[in-house]
Amino acid sequence: MIKHVIIWSFKKDVRDKEGRKREIKERLEDLVGKIRGLKEMKVVIDPLPSSNGDLMLDSTFENEAALATYQKHFLHLEIVNTLVCPAVEVRLCMDYEI
């Protein structure tokens, strides 16, 4: 199994940041069952004030091939290209085996 964890920080000028965070969460979590090999997807949108990221993706995949499929999948790319990339200034990623 592979964990894929992303932390995003939004650009300062993003309008309706809370609404965008909710939409990203809803759309990404809805991918479970639609992309083969994606086992779990959780998006955290309410970080504590001590955090320096705006939202976090915590996902689990069957293996590295499943992660690679997800990263190129049209449903994932649609969310990334329309909601995430236009709003994000910083993206940190860690993938690891569990």
WOHUKA-V679915 format. One record per residue. N is the residue number from 1. RES is the residue in one small letter. PSI is psi in radians with two decimals (none if undefined). D_FIRST is the distance of its C-alpha to the first C-alpha in Angstrom with 2 decimals. Layout:
n:N res:RES psi:PSI d_first:D_FIRST
n:N res:RES psi:PSI d_first:D_FIRST
//
This chain:
n:1 res:m psi:2.58 d_first:0.00
n:2 res:i psi:2.32 d_first:3.80
n:3 res:k psi:2.41 d_first:6.84
n:4 res:h psi:1.93 d_first:9.98
n:5 res:v psi:2.25 d_first:13.12
n:6 res:i psi:2.42 d_first:16.60
n:7 res:i psi:2.23 d_first:20.00
n:8 res:w psi:2.49 d_first:23.03
n:9 res:s psi:2.27 d_first:26.69
n:10 res:f psi:2.73 d_first:29.26
n:11 res:k psi:2.64 d_first:32.48
n:12 res:k psi:-0.52 d_first:35.45
n:13 res:d psi:0.23 d_first:37.29
n:14 res:v psi:2.22 d_first:34.73
n:15 res:r psi:2.57 d_first:36.65
n:16 res:d psi:0.95 d_first:35.37
n:17 res:k psi:-0.76 d_first:32.33
n:18 res:e psi:-0.71 d_first:31.50
n:19 res:g psi:-0.73 d_first:31.83
n:20 res:r psi:-0.73 d_first:29.59
n:21 res:k psi:-0.76 d_first:26.88
n:22 res:r psi:-0.73 d_first:27.16
n:23 res:e psi:-0.72 d_first:27.04
n:24 res:i psi:-0.81 d_first:23.95
n:25 res:k psi:-0.91 d_first:22.17
n:26 res:e psi:-0.82 d_first:23.46
n:27 res:r psi:-0.74 d_first:22.72
n:28 res:l psi:-0.78 d_first:19.13
n:29 res:e psi:-0.44 d_first:18.19
n:30 res:d psi:-0.19 d_first:20.02
n:31 res:l psi:-0.34 d_first:17.62
n:32 res:v psi:2.25 d_first:15.25
n:33 res:g psi:-0.17 d_first:16.40
n:34 res:k psi:-0.32 d_first:18.01
n:35 res:i psi:2.09 d_first:15.34
n:36 res:r psi:2.33 d_first:13.41
n:37 res:g psi:-0.23 d_first:9.63
n:38 res:l psi:1.97 d_first:10.04
n:39 res:k psi:-0.76 d_first:9.15
n:40 res:e psi:2.60 d_first:10.85
n:41 res:m psi:2.12 d_first:13.34
n:42 res:k psi:2.27 d_first:15.77
n:43 res:v psi:2.13 d_first:18.59
n:44 res:v psi:2.15 d_first:20.86
n:45 res:i psi:0.05 d_first:24.40
n:46 res:d psi:1.20 d_first:26.54
n:47 res:p psi:2.70 d_first:26.02
n:48 res:l psi:2.74 d_first:28.43
n:49 res:p psi:-0.41 d_first:31.44
n:50 res:s psi:-0.13 d_first:30.18
n:51 res:s psi:2.69 d_first:27.32
n:52 res:n psi:0.22 d_first:27.87
n:53 res:g psi:2.75 d_first:25.42
n:54 res:d psi:-0.58 d_first:26.25
n:55 res:l psi:2.76 d_first:22.92
n:56 res:m psi:2.38 d_first:19.22
n:57 res:l psi:2.25 d_first:16.23
n:58 res:d psi:1.90 d_first:13.07
n:59 res:s psi:2.75 d_first:10.38
n:60 res:t psi:2.34 d_first:6.82
n:61 res:f psi:2.68 d_first:5.70
n:62 res:e psi:-0.71 d_first:4.71
n:63 res:n psi:3.14 d_first:5.11
n:64 res:e psi:-0.58 d_first:7.94
n:65 res:a psi:-0.69 d_first:10.49
n:66 res:a psi:-0.69 d_first:9.58
n:67 res:l psi:-0.76 d_first:9.86
n:68 res:a psi:-0.68 d_first:13.04
n:69 res:t psi:-0.80 d_first:14.33
n:70 res:y psi:-0.78 d_first:14.08
n:71 res:q psi:-0.43 d_first:15.89
n:72 res:k psi:-0.09 d_first:18.67
n:73 res:h psi:2.40 d_first:18.93
n:74 res:f psi:-0.59 d_first:22.45
n:75 res:l psi:-0.71 d_first:21.66
n:76 res:h psi:-0.82 d_first:19.53
n:77 res:l psi:-0.59 d_first:22.18
n:78 res:e psi:-0.76 d_first:24.95
n:79 res:i psi:-0.80 d_first:23.76
n:80 res:v psi:-0.82 d_first:23.18
n:81 res:n psi:-0.53 d_first:26.53
n:82 res:t psi:-0.54 d_first:28.64
n:83 res:l psi:-0.73 d_first:27.44
n:84 res:v psi:-1.06 d_first:25.32
n:85 res:c psi:-0.73 d_first:26.89
n:86 res:p psi:-0.37 d_first:30.48
n:87 res:a psi:-0.32 d_first:29.97
n:88 res:v psi:2.36 d_first:27.71
n:89 res:e psi:-0.68 d_first:29.23
n:90 res:v psi:2.36 d_first:26.32
n:91 res:r psi:2.17 d_first:22.59
n:92 res:l psi:2.46 d_first:20.26
n:93 res:c psi:2.47 d_first:16.61
n:94 res:m psi:2.19 d_first:13.92
n:95 res:d psi:2.40 d_first:10.50
n:96 res:y psi:2.77 d_first:8.58
n:97 res:e psi:2.41 d_first:5.84
n:98 res:i psi:none d_first:5.42
//
